[in-house]
Structure formats: C-alpha cells, structure tokens
Amino acid sequence: MTEILDCFKAYDVRGRIPDQLNEDIAYRIGRAYAEIIEPGTVVVGHDIRLTSESVKRALVDGLRTQGVAVQDIGLCGTEEIYFATAHLGVGGGIVVTASHNPKDYNGMKFVREGARPISGDSGLADIRALAEHNHFEAAASRGGYIAVDTRPAYLQHLLSYVDVAALKPLKIVCTAGNGGAGTVIDALEPNLPFEFIKVHHEPDGEFPNGVPNPLLVENRAATADRVIAEGADLGIAWDGDFDRCFFFDSSGHFIEGYYIVGLLAEAFLSRLGPQKIVHDPRLTWNTQDIARAGGGEAVLSKTGHAFIKERMREVDAVYGGEMSAHHYFRDFAYCDSGMIPWLLIAGLMSKTNQTLSELVAARESAFPCSGEINRQVTDPAALLTAVEARYREQALSIEKLDGLGIEFADWRFNLRMSNTEPVVRLNVESRGDQALMMAKTGELLSLIDA
C-alpha cells in the first residue's frame, strides 16, 4: 500500500518531526529526487534546527544510493544553496530547513541546475509520487561525497552589490531570531564599516526567543525597541533560513515590504539605467511609478517564488520583489536573498545621506497602503465573486492574475485566497489619500466580515 506523504507542499517539503517527516522519508525523498531530476551531482546543506543534520544525512544516503554525487556545504541559509548550485555548476541543490515553522518541524527546499525552482508542476509532484510508491531503480554504483566550503565565494558575491569604500559607519540592529543569519553577519562584519548590535544572534534550534518570523507583529518589538534604545540608524530582522529580511527605521517603525521593493527597484534603475522590474500584483502603483520615472518597465507576475523567478528569466529582469519580503536578483541566479537587500539599503542611505524614513516618506505619502490584512472565511471563492459584483460597475479595470485586482481612478485593491487555508488576504492602496485608503479598507472588511 502506497504511503501518503503529507509533508509535500506546493513549493517544498514541510512537516512535523517525526510523524510527517523523518529519516526514512528523507531517505526516500533523496532517492526520488535523484531518479526524477537526474542531477549527476547535488549540493546539500542544512539550517540550525536540532533535527536538520540527521535528516540531511538520511537525504544524502538516499541520493548516493541512486548514484548521485553529493557536495555538502554544511550549516547554511536557503540562499546559500541557491548560490552554491549556480556557483559550482552542479545539477541540483537541496537545503534541509523549515524556515519560520515551529521548532518541532523540518523540511526541504529543492532546485535543479542553475538554481531553477522545483515546485508542484515542475517535478515536485513526481518526486512525491515516487517517494510515496517507494520503488526505485537500482543504481550501477553509489555516489561519492565531499564537504565543500562555498561561504567565501558567497560573501564575495554579497559584497559586490555595494561600494564598500563609500559606505558610512551606520549603527545597525540585526535580529537573527536565533536562526542562521548571525553567522553570515559575523563573516561580513570585518569587511564593513558598520557597528552591529546583535539581538537573538546565536543559532539555537530550541528558538528560546520564539520562532523567527518577523512578519508576526508580536515578533517585531525585539528589533524596534533595541533600535530606539541604541539610537541606531537601521534595524534588520530575518526569518530562520534568512531568505527574507525586514526593515525598521531609526524610530523603530516597521517599513512595509512594498516600499522596500520600490527602493530596491530605484537603486538598480539609478545605477544601471532602464531595466525591467518584476513585481507581484498585491500592491503595484508605487513600483510602477518608480519604474516609469527611472525609464524602466514594471512587469507583473503572479505571487510566489517559482512564478517570479520564471517571469524574471522570461523578460531578463534585473530585480524582482514581493511585498512579503522576498527579493530576487538576476545576478544571484534569479533567486531570492535576505542579505543583498539590506546591503543595498545601507548603500542607498550612505550614497544619499538620507535616513530610511526619509527614503520612504515620499513614497508612503504618494501611495499609502493598508498592508496585508488576513481574514478567515468559510467560502473564499464565493466571497471573491460577491466582491467583484459589488465593485464591477465602478471599476476602471479588473485583473485576475492572482486573486481579484480592481482598480479605480484614485484607489485600488487586491483580494486573494490562500493556497493552503480558508483565508483571504486583502491589500488596499490609494493615490496620495490616506483617509480614502483607510475608508475603503474598512468598507471592504465590512463586506468580508459580513
């Protein structure tokens, strides 16, 4: 009888240890990945979770059983697997991580050659089916294993995004959430003029200060309060595998990811001239305005890393950004990084001699937004139909690339369903009218909550 492996999600593997994910399942996933992707050589690594090394060992055993050679970069962040896969020119990469999930969870993220994503419709479903079936072709020989150190090359690549000599001696609060980001900050520190104030810095899979997820409002105080107490110029917080980073200005104010997308787009346009910038459809006007002003082009993509990366490759975009704090870079194999964005922001602050709040103030005023508001509903599809009917007559345009996007002369909104739970996510913005944005947000919430 075929076992159902419910640790497989749309883009990756995530499950509770040991009932949803364990060493036996990891071994089978390794064999299935090898047989479906046929990578020849795979680079692997693991995050700071207590079970990650043992899960990785079982995964490696499965890969080698199927004849795949393994290069192991050890403790790392997700983006280091992306980097190593492209840098080493190997046929694939797998990192054992559960990012910001509870401490009794673990998982895996997969790429193929060139750090191209593997998701449900590009091989992950086939890997799942084969791992569930648990019947594999015998390999002619066992794959080899070596440990490799790609950290120096990765650090060198990160530093290439800034003119180190032009950086100002900023005071920066950095909150690793006891995830893996602290090890990279420590390695970068000797090369930079910054004073780092380190919060929850040491990697600790017990997560003594809570699961590292700065999207949760209750997790932001650790960074915000320390910025204020230290009189810092900037605050940065990361999730557990540090592929997302979050920003706080010198007053401890959390900066919405939407405005960071605009800032990073502006940084590339000012440095490189006209470029294509890929962005998600939840909040759009600020990014489009900045792209136009810089002589570039804003290109819409469905939300989600696989879609953003594919669209960036299609149009050769220099940068792609999601308001959820995922930032993607052409020179980083079109992958997302939680380290490149803060270096670019620090570079912008140094170059312009402006604070982060000054850099975003005009944009927050020009395009005020609600931030993403989540609501549980019993029938998300029916709700979207009802909302469309309510606003259709007044709309200038309606798009359904990702949920329901409706635009009017001076405000717009996007309402989309979660892929995994009975939740809808609402984003509202206006053209320079905070009161209108707030009124329309309230209006839409009253419809959603009815």
DAMOUR-V52713 format. One record per run of one state. SS is the DSSP state (helix for helix, strand for strand, loop for the rest). FROM is the first residue (numbers start at 1). TO is the last residue. If there is no record, write none. Layout:
# DAMOUR-V52713
SS&FROM&TO / SS&FROM&TO
This chain:
# DAMOUR-V52713
loop&1&7 / strand&8&8 / loop&9&12 / strand&13&16 / loop&17&22 / helix&23&37 / loop&38&40 / strand&41&46 / loop&47&51 / helix&52&65 / loop&66&68 / strand&69&75 / loop&76&77 / helix&78&88 / loop&89&91 / strand&92&96 / loop&97&104 / strand&105&112 / helix&113&115 / loop&116&116 / strand&117&117 / loop&118&119 / helix&120&133 / loop&134&144 / strand&145&147 / loop&148&150 / helix&151&159 / loop&160&163 / helix&164&166 / loop&167&170 / strand&171&175 / loop&176&180 / helix&181&189 / loop&190&194 / strand&195&199 / loop&200&216 / helix&217&219 / loop&220&220 / helix&221&230 / loop&231&233 / strand&234&238 / loop&239&244 / strand&245&248 / loop&249&253 / strand&254&255 / loop&256&256 / helix&257&272 / loop&273&275 / strand&276&280 / loop&281&284 / helix&285&293 / loop&294&296 / strand&297&301 / loop&302&304 / helix&305&315 / loop&316&318 / strand&319&322 / loop&323&325 / strand&326&329 / helix&330&332 / loop&333&334 / strand&335&336 / loop&337&339 / helix&340&352 / loop&353&355 / helix&356&366 / loop&367&368 / strand&369&369 / loop&370&372 / strand&373&376 / loop&377&379 / helix&380&394 / loop&395&396 / strand&397&399 / loop&400&403 / strand&404&407 / loop&408&410 / strand&411&417 / loop&418&422 / strand&423&430 / loop&431&433 / helix&434&449 / loop&450&450
